[in-house]
Amino acid sequence: MRSISLMKSARRLVLTLTLASCGEPAAPIVLPPPDEPPIDTPDDVPLEVAPLEPDEARMGGGTTVFRTDPEAFLQPVANITVERKSRFLLGEANFEVDWVPAPSSQRDRDGLGPLFHATSCLACHVGNGRGAPVVGSAQAPAPLLIRLSIPGQDAHGAPIPEPTYGDQFQPRSIAGIPAEGQVQVTYESLPAITLTGTPSVSLQSPSYTLVDLGYGPLAPDVRISPRIAQPMVGLGLLAAIPDATLLAWADPDDRDGDGIRGRPNRVWSVKEGREVLGRFGWKANQPDLEHQAAGALLGDMGLTSPLFPQSACTAAQTRCQEGATGGEPEVDATNLATLSDYSHLIAVPARRGAEREDVRTGKAAFLRAGCAGCHRPTTVTGQLPGFPELSHQRIWPYTDLLLHDLGEALADGRDDFQATGTEWRTPPLWGLGLTATVNGHTHLLHDGRARSVLEAILWHGGEATASREAVRRMSLKERAALLTFLDSL
């Protein structure tokens, strides 16, 4: 499923990779025409209307905020105390600050690089929202990064980094150090997909080209995975869902026969020195928010921390290894803790129009299509030590945090701990309808290839094939109601 071509010239070394997940022409989505009747009654017959459940609009329970403007994802949880809000604001400052190369007069903000992807957390998580993909043929923006690995696993089950370039491709560097290269993206339009009662839809399939490689060729068996930044809202509430709940939801052997085989990822916790359940990241490859913050500091900005005290420079990058540092570690335990606190305490906005009949009609369509098999609507958080605001809340995240096989069309071919190359963690849907308001676009999926919610649905395969087909065969009226419901989340 992978093609690799190398071209050399006096000025540049170019590596072009085309994967099933990155738009390989040989593996487009091929769907039969919807010759089965619509799954609903004709448009002149009333559709089912789902009831509005108590507090359903308060997606984050008592933590919910009521903002619908571009700052909707920047708010602390509604039930935060004055003392805790000071911790939130300190973490927010660390999240937004630009780091600089060492040595610098800003001793608490130096140590950037030598190789890096962005200068701040905010550069990727604009407005704490969803990263924007490349539009047209251009170099990738900060919110889109490329993971790298070669086949195999390390002693703890993690992917093995590419020997020369490490586990993340770095397009930027400090003065005097060559950057690793640049990422260019192009799109191919796939054959149109027909839907009942509406014009056909053509999906766009991306291909990624790594150019201007600064340290020679990559390994011939390199695996890549493009990733856009995910929204930050409600992460602490997801952390508060008990492990027992995730394990109860898991059904790897499909015992109930519904075709859905969700399973947890099991990852290595550096902090605990043992294997734990993963729940964050596109493949549930992060055990908790402190690990995720420390991993982003190292991978995105080249900043060491107590969890990851070693530089990300590889053995082949000698000039990178010789670069100045901002201390050992560059981000101390206190600042790492404030980033973790900030990530935990970002609030979820309330739903809009949850009580409307057209929205509840769309909710019924969502349930009838089986979407809730992975995007579980609601649960109750447990006791999360240190975060009383997040504990024992009825929440509506629309996720099970489990891994699901979504088929070859979305596959990146890259294993990550126990996640296979076709598996992805179910992303939460809360805040979905505010993406355009907060980030100015509606692109979805792990690399932003889907330009709308409907396109994202049509990319689904594997365990989600039946749900995709149900949506494709809906009457025009029912599909419109479904999209209205999803926009209310």
Disulfide bonds with the S-S distance in Angstrom:
Cys313-Cys320 1.84
